[in-house]
Amino acid sequence: MQILANLVALVHLLYFVFVVLGSLAIGIGGLRRWEWVRNSWFRILHLLAIWIVLGEDVIGLVCPLNVAESGLRKTTEIPETGAGLTLDRLLHHTIVGRPLDVIYWSLGILSLLLLLLLPPKFLRRAR
């Protein structure tokens, strides 16, 4: 089960990277006029990824990926070695508590600002 737990942790880490690097790419891409950052599918998926986490925060839902990982590990203890320990440190012990909430909500607000300032192709007005 440790392998499956590590796989869930890896998916969780990739989700996090998609949100953070996606936000950076949209901002930088807008300044550099990268057309791919206006791709409607990318922008919809990115916006959903951010707002799903914010929705969980509002209703007090524990992240389903955390629940799945803990269930597969059959414990809430930190893995002692290997990939599980590395993924756990990357995901759960770098930023915790209120600062993490501030980051979540800042990315949520930023995602809306970027939607207005750099709209995806399907939202841009015809000229």
Secondary structure, 3 states (H helix, E strand, C coil): CHHHHHHHHHHHHHHHHHHHHHHHHHHHHHHHCCHHHHCHHHHHHHHHHHHHHHHHHHHCCCCHHHHHHHHHHCCCCCCCCHHHHHHHHHHHCCCCCHHHHHHHHHHHHHHHHHHHHCCCHHHCCCC
